């Protein structure tokens, strides 16, 4: 269709449908062959489905993942006392709610705060592989049958100690993009429904790794909000060779700090604070004098948005009343 119907044409069409003067079957027969749609040629599309990020589109991310997989293989093998193989699997975009729904308990989930963006992220690892890692950590041979239950509180604490290695290596790998990148652990969960730290309809990007321990195989997934990808997108595209020429999160923070520095604040020197009864206040009239207990030659408080932040002395500059700051009031004061 190359022409949009006018409002009058739309009204006429709707009246014809309501009155029955337009036969839909006849209209369908009059459609040209290329306009008729075959049901078999229609492909359903769901906007929340995974969309893989094209390989090579983010060479910097590929380098990070390869380096991270290598370091995790070495560090986790040392920690567990058994050979652990970690390989990059894929990087995809997905709706956060669908990602949580796809996680099957038992599973171990780290909930993290990403600095400097202050956004939240998740690290999940399959329970199947985690049981194998636990058994190796305690000196088992790795042939025990997996129990069909959630992790016990003691097991969760041990897993968290093992996952310290994972969090540390992820942080070190991403510090190649910006030294200010930090992962702060807030808590861990073994039930996906309790890990909804982002809006369920938010788009996230998932970085998955395959982990092999003996005959067991599982998946470790890093779930970042889309803001992280946008924050480092240029660096991830060009890799690390031009890192100094590309604005990253540091520049973003500097811009945010500058904008915050332009926010207007009310500053009020407080000459004196006096008390009086409600009765006296009601009886005040024009011409009454309120005596101040504060000596004008002494320091007075300077409030910023109602909070005392400075001390100062009253004076006059160029014929205008002024206050000179003499002391900065710290919070502990």
Secondary structure, 3 states (H helix, E strand, C coil): CCCCCCHHHHHHHHHHHHHCCCCHHHHHHHCCCCCCCCHHHCCCCCCCCCEECCCCCCHHHHHHHHHHHHHHHHHHHHHHCCCEEEEEEEEEEEEHHHHHHCCCCCEEEEEEEEECCCEEEEEEEEHHHHHHHHHHHCCCCCCCCCCCCCCCHHHHHHHHHHHHHHHHHHHHHHCCCCCCCEEEEEEEECCHHHHCCCCCCCEEEEEEEEEEECCEEEEEEEEEEHHHHHHCHHHHHHCCCCHHHCCCHHHHHHHHHHHHHCCCCCEEEECCCCCCCHHHHHCCCCCCCCCCCCCCCCCEEEEECCEEEEEEEEEEECCEEEEEEEEECCCCC
